[in-house]
Amino acid sequence: MGGSFGMILSPETLKMLEWLAAALGVINIALLIFRSQWNFAFAIASVSLYVFIFFESRLYAESGLQVFFIIANIWGWLVWRRSLEAGEDETRVAVRWLDWRSRVVWLTVTAALSLNLGWLMHKYTNAAMPFADSAIAGASVAAQILLGYRRIENWVLWVAIDIAAVLLYINRGLYPTAGLYGGMLVMSLFGLREWIAVERRQRATAA
């Protein structure tokens, strides 16, 4: 196991940032459900704070994941804006499912990424729960990319991620974040239902 890193933020500051990040995350998901491009602005603000929150909690894969999220949300915002400018809709983007072959590829790559990252965290850091941390991180990478491409499967992954994350964050004493992910689980289920309904309406309109 690797050595430990020193504290950067005081416990009081860390808790304040956690509550703020959680609030921004709730707004992000609410906007995402209704396919508003402005979800990305709140997502970027939230995950930027979580870089420090997770690092201080020794969830290093999660901390590094937030840096990816910042980049991925900027990319996703650009993709959604291009979609809107192309005339799909004035305010909301179109959505669709992956085919089965693509689902198998995404699942295989996500599992491989998660296992390898977990092994690295276990061997070279003092990560608190390296394999659980890395499984959430790997699945979150896949879900975020699928979100950018507006694929409905992103919600299926977020549901699984939210369940695992609630258990992990309770274990690490991150109760506001656990509460956030509990709320996000409910919102992800609602988002999944909403996007499925939207996709059906799109097909009906096209027919």
C-alpha positions in Angstrom: 0.0 0.0 0.0 1.2 3.5 -0.8 1.7 6.3 1.7 -0.9 8.8 2.8 -1.3 12.4 1.8 -1.7 15.3 4.3 -4.9 17.3 4.9 -5.4 20.4 2.8 -8.8 21.6 3.9 -10.1 22.0 7.4 -13.1 19.7 8.4 -15.4 22.7 8.6 -14.4 24.0 5.2 -14.7 20.5 3.7 -18.2 20.1 5.1 -19.3 23.5 3.8 -18.0 22.7 0.3 -19.7 19.3 0.4 -23.1 20.9 1.1 -22.6 23.4 -1.7 -21.4 20.8 -4.2 -24.4 18.6 -3.3 -26.9 21.5 -3.9 -25.3 22.3 -7.3 -25.5 18.6 -8.1 -29.2 18.5 -7.5 -29.8 21.5 -9.8 -27.6 19.8 -12.4 -29.7 16.6 -12.4 -33.0 18.4 -12.5 -32.0 20.3 -15.6 -30.6 17.2 -17.2 -33.8 15.3 -16.8 -35.6 17.9 -19.0 -32.7 17.9 -21.4 -31.6 21.5 -20.8 -28.1 22.4 -21.9 -27.6 24.5 -18.7 -27.3 21.3 -16.7 -23.6 21.4 -17.7 -22.9 24.7 -16.0 -24.0 23.4 -12.7 -22.3 20.1 -13.2 -19.0 21.8 -13.8 -19.3 23.9 -10.6 -20.3 20.8 -8.6 -17.6 18.5 -9.7 -14.9 21.1 -9.4 -15.7 21.2 -5.6 -15.7 17.4 -5.4 -12.1 17.2 -6.6 -11.1 18.5 -3.2 -13.8 16.8 -1.2 -13.0 13.3 -2.5 -9.3 13.8 -2.2 -9.6 14.7 1.4 -11.7 11.6 2.0 -9.0 9.4 0.4 -11.2 8.5 -2.5 -8.5 9.2 -5.0 -10.2 7.5 -8.0 -13.3 9.6 -7.4 -11.2 12.8 -7.0 -9.4 12.2 -10.3 -12.7 11.3 -11.9 -14.0 14.8 -11.1 -11.2 16.3 -13.3 -12.5 14.0 -16.1 -16.0 15.2 -15.4 -15.0 18.9 -15.8 -13.5 18.1 -19.3 -16.4 15.8 -20.2 -19.1 18.3 -19.2 -17.4 21.0 -21.3 -17.3 18.6 -24.2 -20.9 17.5 -23.6 -22.1 21.1 -23.5 -20.5 21.8 -26.9 -22.1 18.6 -28.4 -25.5 19.6 -27.1 -25.2 23.1 -28.3 -24.3 21.9 -31.8 -27.3 19.6 -31.7 -29.6 22.5 -30.8 -28.0 24.8 -33.5 -28.6 22.0 -36.0 -32.3 22.5 -35.5 -33.3 19.3 -33.7 -35.2 21.4 -31.1 -35.1 25.0 -30.0 -34.4 24.2 -26.4 -34.1 20.4 -25.9 -31.9 17.7 -27.5 -33.1 14.5 -29.1 -32.3 11.2 -27.4 -32.0 7.5 -28.5 -30.9 4.0 -27.4 -27.6 2.2 -28.2 -27.8 -1.0 -30.2 -27.1 -4.4 -28.4 -23.6 -4.7 -29.9 -22.6 -1.3 -28.6 -24.0 -2.1 -25.2 -21.7 -5.2 -24.9 -18.7 -3.2 -26.0 -19.4 -0.4 -23.4 -20.0 -2.9 -20.6 -16.8 -4.8 -21.4 -14.6 -1.7 -21.6 -16.2 -0.3 -18.4 -15.5 -3.5 -16.5 -11.9 -3.6 -17.7 -11.3 0.0 -16.8 -12.8 -0.4 -13.3 -10.8 -3.5 -12.4 -7.5 -2.2 -13.6 -8.0 1.2 -11.9 -9.0 -0.7 -8.7 -5.8 -2.8 -8.8 -3.6 0.3 -9.3 -5.4 2.2 -6.4 -5.0 -0.9 -4.2 -1.3 -1.4 -5.0 0.0 2.2 -5.1 -2.2 4.3 -2.8 -3.8 4.2 0.6 -7.3 4.5 -1.0 -10.0 3.6 1.5 -12.0 1.2 -0.7 -10.1 1.0 -4.0 -12.2 -1.5 -5.9 -15.6 0.0 -5.0 -14.2 3.5 -5.6 -12.8 2.5 -9.0 -16.0 0.6 -10.0 -18.0 3.8 -9.4 -15.4 5.8 -11.2 -15.2 3.5 -14.3 -19.0 3.3 -14.6 -19.3 7.1 -14.2 -16.9 7.7 -17.0 -19.0 5.5 -19.3 -22.2 7.2 -18.1 -20.9 10.7 -18.7 -19.8 9.9 -22.2 -23.1 8.3 -23.0 -24.8 11.4 -21.6 -22.8 13.6 -24.0 -24.0 11.4 -26.9 -27.6 11.6 -25.5 -28.0 7.8 -25.2 -30.7 6.6 -22.8 -28.4 4.0 -21.3 -26.6 6.7 -19.4 -29.5 6.8 -17.0 -29.3 3.0 -16.4 -25.7 3.3 -15.4 -26.4 6.3 -13.2 -29.0 4.3 -11.3 -26.5 1.6 -10.6 -23.8 4.2 -9.7 -26.1 6.0 -7.3 -26.9 2.9 -5.4 -23.2 2.0 -5.0 -22.2 5.5 -4.2 -24.8 5.9 -1.4 -23.2 2.9 0.4 -19.7 4.0 -0.3 -20.2 7.6 1.0 -22.0 6.5 4.1 -19.0 4.2 4.8 -16.7 7.2 4.4 -18.9 9.5 6.6 -19.8 11.8 3.6 -23.4 12.1 4.7 -24.5 15.1 2.6 -23.0 13.5 -0.5 -24.7 10.2 0.4 -28.0 12.1 0.7 -27.3 13.8 -2.6 -26.8 10.4 -4.3 -29.9 9.1 -2.7 -31.8 12.0 -4.2 -30.0 11.5 -7.5 -31.1 7.8 -7.5 -34.8 8.9 -7.4 -34.1 11.6 -10.0 -32.2 9.1 -12.2 -35.2 6.8 -12.2 -37.4 9.7 -13.2 -34.9 10.8 -15.9 -34.8 7.3 -17.3 -38.6 7.2 -17.5 -38.7 10.7 -19.0 -36.0 10.0 -21.7 -37.7 6.7 -22.7 -41.0 8.5 -23.1 -39.3 11.2 -25.2 -37.7 8.6 -27.4 -41.0 6.9 -28.0 -42.6 10.3 -29.0 -39.7 10.9 -31.3 -40.3 7.6 -33.1 -44.0 8.2 -33.3 -43.5 11.6 -34.8 -41.0 10.3 -37.3 -43.4 7.5 -38.3 
